[in-house]
C-alpha cells in the first residue's frame, strides 16, 4: 500500500470518533454514537500509529528512488496527502485532549429576580470526547423550556437552565438517555414539580454509596434502582451473558409501566431496573413477580448495594438491543469452536480456516440476533457459507461438529 493511501486511512481513523457519532445521531442512532464515543481513544491512537507508518513509508519510498537515481512518481501528491492527513489527525486529537485539559466555563444563568429559569447539574455517564458533548447538548436544546445547556466531558455533567413551568427534570434526563448516554438526577434537585412529587416519600428513601463522576459526585436514591440475580449466562460462552435470551426480557421490561430502563451485566448474572419517579410499590411488585417467572430473584442487603455500585460505574452493562453485542461475541466463540472441531479431524489451510470462521460467525450472529431463523442450534447456520471452503468430506465433518451442539464439550474447556 502506498504511503498516501496509508495517510488517508489515518485521517479516517482520526476523524471517525468525532464525525461518526454526529452522522449516527443525525440518522437517529444515538446509542450507536455513544458506543463509538466510548472507544474514541482507540481510534485516535490507531490514527497516530498509522500516520507514523505512512510517513515512514513515504521517506522509505523517497530513499529507494534516490538510490535508484530515478524520480519519485507522485511525490508531490503523496506529500500533500500526508500533510493534510497529519493536520486532520492532530486537530481531532487536540479537540479530544482540550475537552479534558480546558473544560469550558459554566453557562451563564439569568440573574433577574422575575426570571422563571432554574439551573440543574445532571451527571452523565459514558461521555468520553468532545463530540459526546455536542450530542447531549443538541438533545437538551430541542426541549421546549430549555434556555441553555452546557455539557462538559471533563466533569461528566450537563448544566441546564430551564423553565420549570414548561419542562421537568425527568424530561431532561430522558432526553440525555435518548442519545445513548446515561443520566441520573442528583439528590438535591430543586425542581418544584419533582419536590412536590417526592415530598411524601422523602423519609422512606435510603441512600446508596456515592459514585465518582469526574470532579463531581452523584447520589442515586435506593428506591430508583432494583437489581435481580438472573440465570442468563450464555451456555456456549459461559464468560458472558446470553444476548438472545436476555434481549426479549429487557425490551419487555421497558414496556412495563413504571420502568425507565432495564440493563444486563456482561456476566449475564444481574438485571438492573431503573424505575420512573412516578412508579409505586404495587407496580414494582408486579414487575418483580414477572421476573420471578424468568427465575430472576431480587437482590437485597450488601450484595444489592455492591451490584448497584457496579451498575452506576457504567462499565460492562448492556441495555435492550445493545445485548446484540454479546450475541456477536457469542457467535465468534461458537464459530471458532466448530472450526477447531473440524481441524481436529482434517487438515485445513489457515486462510480457509480463517475465512470459514469469519463467515460462520456472521451466519451464527444473524441467527442469534434474529436476522434469520433456524429450528435450533444443532441445525447448520442460517446461511450455507461453508461450501467455498470445504470439500464434501470436510462438510460432513462440519455437520457432525455442529450436531454436537454449540456448548463446549468436556475436553474443550
C-alpha positions in Angstrom: 0.0 0.0 0.0 1.4 3.4 -1.0 2.1 6.0 1.7 -0.6 8.4 0.5 -3.3 5.7 1.0 -2.0 4.9 4.4 -2.2 8.6 5.2 -5.9 8.7 4.1 -6.6 5.7 6.4 -5.0 7.6 9.3 -7.2 10.6 8.6 -10.3 8.4 8.5 -9.4 6.8 11.8 -8.6 10.1 13.5 -12.0 11.7 12.5 -14.4 8.7 12.8 -14.6 9.1 16.6 -15.9 12.6 16.2 -17.6 12.7 12.7 -19.0 9.2 13.0 -21.2 9.9 16.1 -22.6 13.1 14.6 -23.7 11.2 11.5 -25.3 8.5 13.6 -27.1 11.0 15.7 -28.4 12.7 12.5 -29.7 9.3 11.5 -31.4 8.8 14.9 -28.9 6.1 16.0 -27.9 7.8 19.2 -27.0 4.6 21.1 -24.5 3.6 18.4 -23.0 7.1 18.5 -22.4 6.6 22.3 -20.7 3.3 21.7 -18.2 4.9 19.2 -17.6 7.7 21.7 -16.6 5.4 24.4 -13.8 4.0 22.3 -12.6 7.3 20.8 -9.1 7.0 22.2 -8.6 3.7 20.4 -9.4 5.4 17.1 -7.2 8.4 17.9 -4.3 6.1 19.0 -4.7 3.9 15.9 -4.7 7.1 13.7 -1.4 8.3 15.2 0.2 4.9 14.7 -1.0 4.6 11.1 0.1 8.2 10.4 3.7 7.4 11.7 3.6 4.3 9.4 2.5 6.5 6.5 5.4 9.0 6.9 7.9 6.1 7.4 6.7 4.6 4.1 6.9 7.9 2.3 10.6 8.5 3.3 11.5 4.9 2.5 9.9 5.3 -0.9 11.9 8.6 -1.4 15.2 7.0 -0.2 14.6 4.0 -2.6 14.1 6.3 -5.5 17.2 8.3 -4.6 19.2 5.0 -4.5 17.9 4.0 -7.9 18.6 7.5 -9.3 15.0 8.0 -10.5 12.2 10.4 -9.8 9.7 9.5 -7.2 6.4 9.2 -9.0 3.6 11.2 -7.4 5.9 12.7 -4.8 4.0 16.0 -4.5 0.6 14.3 -4.2 1.9 11.9 -1.6 3.5 14.7 0.4 0.3 16.8 0.2 -1.9 13.9 1.2 0.3 13.1 4.2 0.4 16.8 5.3 -3.4 17.1 5.2 -3.8 13.8 7.0 -1.4 15.0 9.7 -3.4 18.2 10.2 -6.6 16.2 10.5 -5.2 13.7 13.0 -3.6 16.3 15.1 -6.7 18.5 15.0 -9.0 15.8 16.2 -6.6 14.6 18.8 -6.2 18.2 20.1 -10.0 18.5 20.2 -10.3 15.5 22.4 -7.5 16.5 24.7 -8.6 20.1 25.1 -12.0 19.0 26.3 -10.3 17.4 29.3 -7.5 19.9 29.8 -9.5 23.1 29.3 -13.1 22.5 30.3 -15.3 25.4 29.4 -16.9 27.7 32.0 -20.4 27.1 33.3 -23.2 28.5 31.1 -24.4 31.9 32.3 -27.8 32.0 34.0 -30.3 34.9 34.2 -30.0 36.9 37.4 -33.3 38.7 37.1 -35.5 38.3 40.2 -38.5 37.7 37.9 -36.8 35.0 35.9 -38.6 31.6 35.9 -35.5 29.8 34.8 -33.8 27.3 37.1 -30.4 25.6 36.9 -29.6 21.9 37.4 -26.4 20.0 37.1 -27.1 16.5 35.8 -24.4 13.8 36.0 -23.9 12.0 32.6 -22.1 8.6 32.3 -20.4 7.4 29.2 -19.2 10.7 27.7 -15.6 10.5 26.6 -14.9 13.1 23.8 -15.9 16.5 22.6 -18.4 15.0 20.2 -20.3 13.5 23.1 -20.9 17.0 24.4 -22.4 18.0 21.0 -24.9 15.1 21.0 -26.1 15.7 24.6 -26.3 19.5 24.2 -28.3 19.1 20.9 -30.8 16.7 22.6 -31.3 19.1 25.5 -31.8 22.2 23.5 -34.6 20.6 21.5 -36.8 20.5 24.6 -39.3 23.3 24.9 -38.4 25.4 28.0 -34.6 24.9 27.9 -32.9 28.2 27.8 -29.3 26.9 27.6 -27.3 23.7 28.0 -23.6 23.4 28.8 -22.1 19.9 28.6 -18.6 19.0 29.9 -16.9 15.8 29.2 -14.2 16.7 31.7 -16.7 16.8 34.6 -19.2 14.3 33.1 -22.0 16.7 33.7 -24.7 18.7 31.8 -25.6 22.1 33.3 -29.1 23.2 32.1 -31.0 26.4 32.6 -34.7 25.6 32.1 -38.2 26.9 32.7 -39.9 24.6 35.3 -43.3 25.7 34.0 -42.6 24.2 30.6 -40.5 21.2 31.3 -39.3 18.9 34.2 -36.0 17.4 35.3 -37.3 14.0 34.3 -37.7 15.2 30.7 -34.2 16.5 30.7 -32.8 13.1 31.9 -34.9 11.3 29.3 -33.5 13.5 26.5 -30.0 12.7 27.6 -30.7 9.0 27.8 -32.1 9.1 24.3 -28.6 9.8 23.0 -27.3 6.6 24.4 -25.5 8.1 27.4 -26.8 7.5 30.9 -28.0 10.4 33.1 -29.5 10.4 36.6 -30.9 13.1 38.8 -28.8 14.3 41.7 -30.4 14.1 45.1 -30.6 17.8 45.6 -33.0 18.6 42.7 -34.8 21.9 43.2 -37.4 21.3 40.5 -40.7 22.2 42.2 -42.7 19.5 40.4 -40.2 16.9 41.5 -40.1 18.2 45.1 -43.9 18.0 45.3 -44.0 14.5 43.8 -41.4 13.2 46.2 -42.4 15.1 49.4 -44.5 12.3 50.8 -41.9 9.6 50.2 -38.7 11.5 51.1 -38.4 10.0 54.6 -38.7 6.5 53.2 -35.8 6.9 50.8 -32.5 5.3 51.7 -29.3 6.4 50.1 -26.6 4.2 48.4 -22.9 5.0 48.1 -21.9 8.0 46.0 -20.1 7.1 42.8 -17.5 9.5 41.4 -18.2 11.1 38.1 -15.3 13.3 37.2 -14.9 16.1 39.7 -18.4 15.8 40.9 -20.3 13.0 42.8 -23.8 11.9 42.0 -26.1 10.2 44.6 -28.9 8.0 43.5 -31.7 7.0 45.9 -32.1 3.3 46.5 -35.7 3.3 45.6 -34.9 4.3 42.0 -32.9 1.1 41.2 -33.6 -2.6 41.8 -31.3 -5.4 40.9 -32.2 -9.0 40.3 -30.0 -12.1 40.2 -30.7 -13.8 36.9 -29.6 -17.1 35.2 -28.8 -15.5 31.9 -25.2 -16.8 31.4 -24.5 -17.9 27.9 -24.3 -21.8 27.7 -22.0 -21.6 24.6 -19.8 -18.9 26.1 -20.0 -19.1 29.9 -17.9 -16.0 30.4 -20.6 -13.6 29.0 -24.4 -13.2 29.2 -26.7 -14.6 26.6 -27.9 -11.8 24.3 -30.6 -13.8 22.6 -32.2 -14.9 25.9 -31.9 -11.5 27.7 -33.0 -9.2 24.8 -36.7 -10.0 24.9 -36.7 -9.8 28.7 -35.0 -6.3 28.8 -37.2 -5.0 26.0 -40.4 -6.3 27.7 -39.3 -4.7 31.0 -39.0 -1.3 29.4 -42.6 -1.6 28.1 -43.8 -2.1 31.7 -45.5 0.8 33.5 -43.0 2.4 35.9 -39.8 1.1 34.3 -37.5 3.7 32.8 -34.6 1.4 31.8 -33.5 -2.3 32.0 -29.9 -3.4 31.9 -27.9 -6.7 31.9 -24.4 -7.0 33.2 -21.7 -8.5 31.0 -21.6 -11.8 33.0 -25.3 -12.3 32.5 -26.0 -12.7 36.2 -27.7 -9.5 37.2 -30.6 -7.4 35.7 -30.8 -3.8 36.8 -34.1 -2.0 36.6 -34.2 1.8 36.8 -37.7 3.0 38.0 -39.5 6.0 36.8 -40.1 8.7 39.5 -43.9 8.0 39.4 -43.6 4.3 39.9 -45.3 2.9 43.1 -44.8 -0.2 45.3 -47.5 -2.2 43.5 -46.0 -1.6 40.1 -42.6 -2.7 41.3 -44.1 -5.8 42.9 -45.8 -6.7 39.6 -42.5 -6.4 37.7 -40.7 -8.4 40.3 -43.3 -11.1 40.1 -42.9 -11.3 36.3 -39.2 -11.5 36.6 -39.6 -14.5 39.0 -41.1 -16.4 36.1 -37.8 -15.9 34.4 -36.1 -17.2 37.5 -34.8 -13.7 38.5 -34.7 -13.0 42.2 -34.4 -9.6 43.7 -31.1 -8.9 45.5 -31.1 -7.3 49.0 -28.6 -6.2 51.6 -24.9 -5.9 50.9 -24.9 -7.8 47.7 -27.6 -5.5 46.3 -25.6 -2.4 47.3 -22.5 -3.8 45.6 -24.5 -4.6 42.4 -25.9 -1.1 42.3 -22.5 0.4 42.7 -21.2 -1.7 39.9 -24.2 -0.6 37.7 -23.6 3.1 38.5 -20.0 2.7 37.3 -21.4 2.4 33.8 -18.9 -0.3 32.8 -20.0 -3.7 31.4 -23.7 -3.1 31.3 -26.0 -3.5 28.3 -29.4 -2.1 27.7 -32.2 -3.5 25.4 -30.9 -4.2 21.9 -27.4 -3.5 22.9 -27.1 -7.1 24.1 -26.8 -8.0 20.4 -23.1 -7.1 21.0 -23.0 -10.1 23.4 -24.6 -12.2 20.7 -21.9 -11.2 18.3 -19.2 -12.2 20.7 -21.0 -15.5 21.4 -21.2 -16.1 17.6 -17.4 -15.7 17.3 -16.9 -18.2 20.2 -19.2 -20.8 18.6 -17.8 -20.4 15.1 -14.2 -20.8 16.4 -15.3 -24.0 18.3 -16.9 -25.5 15.2 -13.7 -24.8 13.2 -11.5 -26.4 15.8 -13.6 -29.5 15.8 -13.2 -29.7 12.0 -9.4 -29.1 12.2 -9.2 -31.9 14.8 -10.3 -34.4 12.1 -9.0 -32.9 8.9 -6.2 -30.7 7.7 -7.4 -27.2 6.9 -5.2 -24.4 5.4 -5.0 -21.3 7.6 -6.6 -19.0 5.0 -9.6 -21.4 4.6 -9.9 -21.9 8.4 -9.9 -18.1 8.9 -12.4 -17.5 6.2 -14.7 -20.3 7.4 -14.6 -19.0 10.9 -15.3 -15.4 9.8 -18.3 -16.4 7.6 -19.7 -18.8 10.2 -19.5 -16.0 12.8 -21.6 -13.8 10.5 -24.2 -16.5 9.9 -24.5 -17.5 13.5 -24.7 -13.9 14.6 -27.7 -13.4 12.3 -29.3 -16.4 13.8 -28.7 -15.3 17.4 -29.9 -11.7 16.8 -33.0 -12.8 14.9 -31.9 -11.5 11.5 -32.7 -15.0 10.3 -34.1 -18.1 12.0 -33.2 -21.7 12.3 -35.1 -24.5 14.1 -32.5 -24.9 16.8 -28.8 -24.5 17.5 -28.0 -28.1 16.3 -29.0 -27.2 12.8 -26.5 -25.7 10.4 -26.2 -21.9 10.4 -28.9 -20.0 8.6 -26.7 -19.4 5.5 -24.7 -22.0 3.6 -21.3 -20.4 4.0 -19.0 -23.4 4.2 -19.2 -24.8 0.7 -16.5 -22.4 -0.7 -14.0 -23.5 2.0 -14.6 -27.2 2.4 -14.9 -30.3 0.2 -17.7 -32.8 0.6 -15.9 -34.9 3.2 -15.0 -31.8 5.2 -18.6 -30.6 5.0 -19.7 -33.9 6.5 -17.2 -33.3 9.4 -18.6 -29.8 9.9 -22.1 -31.1 10.1 -21.0 -33.7 12.7 -19.3 -30.9 14.6 -22.5 -28.8 14.6 -24.6 -31.7 15.7 -22.6 -32.0 18.9 -24.0 -28.6 19.9 -22.6 -25.1 20.4 -21.8 -25.7 24.1 -18.2 -26.7 24.9 -17.6 -30.4 25.3 -15.8 -31.7 28.4 -12.4 -31.9 26.6 -12.8 -28.4 25.1 -12.7 -26.4 28.3 
